[in-house]
Amino acid sequence: MKSRLRYERGSIEFNRVVTLTDGIYAIAMTLLVLTIGIPRVDPDGLLDELKAIDGDILTYVISIAILGYFWISNHRFVRHLASMDPTYAGLNVICLALVAFLPLPTALLDRYSTEPVTVVLYLSILLLISLMEVALFAWAHHRRLFTADPSARAVRYGVLIALLPVLVFITAIPIGLLSSSTVSLALWILICFPIRIYLDRQLGPGSDYL
């Protein structure tokens, strides 16, 4: 039998889920800077070593942009929730576990950028995060956790926004294997963000969005 327990907006339980979500994203973003590393060289060679980490910095910036994308999507999604339930909270924890794991494949990507397995691992984690966002939207819609029943247009918008990174990742993984990890991550941003802006303008979030 399905649980009827709800965490209404403004309740301690609802706020704890939101606080945990924001906290995990903040920690993951902070840990990403540690993937760059501090050069351990003689003072005379410091400048050359700093020039050599430009690729690590680029990967860091791209990873921050990607996490920022997911956080903004979550923020805009949660503001339309009237309540949560234990299953939603559990799905959210799984999603956050993947977010918290991201600094590890980022560090591997920095250190072993020429190894195909690091590209696959990194993009696979992002793919799983996207799929969890689809699961969160589907569950919230199924359990009517939104402030109002979403229109058909709003449902299309929510599904497309959640699936957009998945579709882009399917393209980015083979490109990353054939070219480089930086190219695949840059491609994700160059494709994802413009399409997201287009979908926002065409389908929402207008007055009838959720």
C-alpha positions in Angstrom: 0.0 0.0 0.0 1.4 3.4 -1.0 2.3 5.7 1.8 0.1 8.8 2.2 2.6 10.7 4.3 3.4 14.1 2.9 5.9 16.8 3.7 4.0 20.0 3.1 5.8 23.1 1.9 7.0 25.1 4.9 7.3 22.0 7.1 10.5 21.0 8.8 10.7 17.9 6.6 10.3 19.8 3.4 12.9 22.4 4.3 15.4 19.7 5.4 15.2 18.0 1.9 15.8 21.4 0.2 18.6 22.3 2.6 20.3 18.9 2.1 20.0 19.4 -1.7 21.6 22.9 -1.6 24.3 21.7 0.8 25.4 18.7 -1.4 25.5 20.9 -4.5 27.6 23.5 -2.6 30.0 20.9 -1.3 30.4 19.2 -4.7 31.2 22.6 -6.3 33.7 23.4 -3.6 35.4 20.0 -3.9 35.8 20.5 -7.7 38.5 23.1 -7.1 40.6 20.5 -5.2 40.8 18.5 -8.5 43.1 21.2 -9.9 45.7 20.5 -7.3 48.5 22.7 -5.9 51.8 22.5 -7.8 54.7 21.0 -5.9 57.7 22.3 -7.6 60.7 24.6 -7.0 59.8 28.3 -7.0 61.8 28.7 -10.2 59.4 26.3 -12.0 56.2 27.5 -10.5 55.2 29.7 -13.5 55.7 26.9 -16.0 53.7 24.6 -13.8 50.8 27.1 -13.5 50.7 27.4 -17.3 50.4 23.6 -17.5 47.2 23.4 -15.5 45.1 25.4 -17.9 43.4 22.2 -19.0 42.5 21.3 -15.4 41.1 24.8 -14.9 39.0 24.5 -18.1 37.6 21.1 -16.8 36.8 22.7 -13.5 35.0 25.6 -15.1 33.0 23.3 -17.3 32.1 21.0 -14.3 31.0 24.0 -12.3 28.8 25.1 -15.2 27.3 21.6 -15.5 26.5 21.4 -11.8 25.1 24.9 -11.9 22.8 23.8 -14.7 21.5 20.9 -12.6 21.1 23.1 -9.5 19.2 25.8 -11.3 16.9 23.1 -12.9 16.3 21.6 -9.4 15.7 25.1 -7.9 13.1 25.9 -10.6 11.5 22.5 -10.2 11.2 22.5 -6.4 9.6 25.9 -6.3 6.5 24.4 -8.0 6.2 21.6 -5.4 3.4 21.9 -2.8 4.7 18.9 -0.9 7.1 16.0 -0.9 6.8 12.4 0.3 9.2 9.7 1.5 9.7 8.2 -1.9 10.5 11.6 -3.4 13.0 12.2 -0.6 14.6 8.8 -1.3 14.9 9.5 -5.0 16.4 12.8 -4.2 19.1 11.2 -2.0 20.1 8.9 -4.9 20.4 11.9 -7.1 22.5 13.8 -4.6 24.8 10.8 -4.1 25.6 11.0 -7.8 26.2 14.8 -7.5 28.5 14.3 -4.5 30.4 11.6 -6.5 31.2 13.9 -9.5 34.5 15.4 -8.1 36.1 12.0 -8.3 35.5 11.4 -12.1 36.5 15.1 -12.6 39.8 14.4 -10.9 40.4 11.3 -12.9 39.5 13.2 -16.1 42.1 15.8 -15.2 44.8 13.3 -14.5 44.0 10.7 -17.2 42.4 12.8 -19.9 43.7 10.5 -22.7 42.1 7.4 -21.3 38.6 6.7 -22.8 37.4 5.1 -19.6 37.6 8.5 -17.7 35.4 10.2 -20.4 32.8 7.4 -20.2 32.8 7.4 -16.4 32.4 11.2 -16.2 29.6 11.4 -18.8 27.9 8.3 -17.3 27.6 10.0 -13.9 26.1 13.1 -15.6 23.8 10.8 -17.5 22.6 9.1 -14.3 22.0 12.5 -12.7 19.8 13.5 -15.6 17.9 10.2 -15.4 17.2 10.8 -11.7 15.8 14.2 -12.5 13.4 12.5 -14.9 12.5 10.1 -12.1 11.9 12.9 -9.7 9.6 14.8 -12.2 7.7 11.6 -13.0 7.2 10.7 -9.4 6.1 14.2 -8.5 3.6 14.2 -11.4 2.3 10.7 -10.5 1.8 11.6 -6.8 0.4 15.1 -7.6 3.1 16.8 -5.5 2.9 20.1 -7.5 1.0 23.1 -6.3 -1.5 22.5 -9.2 -1.9 19.8 -11.7 0.4 20.7 -14.6 -1.0 21.3 -18.0 -0.1 19.1 -21.0 2.3 21.8 -22.1 3.9 21.9 -18.7 4.4 18.2 -18.7 6.0 18.3 -22.1 8.3 21.1 -20.8 9.3 19.2 -17.7 10.0 15.9 -19.5 12.0 17.7 -22.3 14.1 19.7 -19.8 14.8 16.5 -17.8 15.7 14.5 -20.9 17.7 17.2 -22.7 21.0 16.4 -20.9 20.4 12.7 -21.5 20.1 13.2 -25.3 23.1 15.5 -25.3 25.2 12.9 -23.4 24.3 10.2 -25.9 26.0 12.4 -28.5 28.8 13.6 -26.3 30.1 10.2 -25.2 31.2 8.9 -28.6 32.6 12.4 -29.5 34.6 12.3 -26.4 36.0 8.9 -27.2 36.9 9.9 -30.7 38.4 13.4 -29.9 39.0 14.6 -26.3 37.2 14.9 -23.0 37.4 18.7 -23.1 35.6 18.7 -26.5 32.8 16.4 -25.3 32.2 18.6 -22.2 32.3 21.8 -24.1 29.9 20.3 -26.6 27.5 19.5 -23.8 27.4 23.2 -22.8 27.3 24.5 -26.4 24.3 22.3 -27.2 22.5 22.1 -23.8 22.3 25.7 -22.8 20.9 27.1 -26.2 18.3 24.4 -26.4 17.3 25.0 -22.8 16.8 28.7 -23.5 14.8 27.9 -26.6 12.6 25.4 -24.6 12.1 28.0 -21.9 10.8 30.6 -24.4 8.6 28.1 -26.3 7.1 26.0 -23.5 7.7 27.7 -20.2 7.9 28.8 -17.5 5.0 30.9 -18.5 1.8 31.6 -16.6 0.5 28.1 -17.3 3.7 26.4 -16.2 2.9 24.1 -13.4 
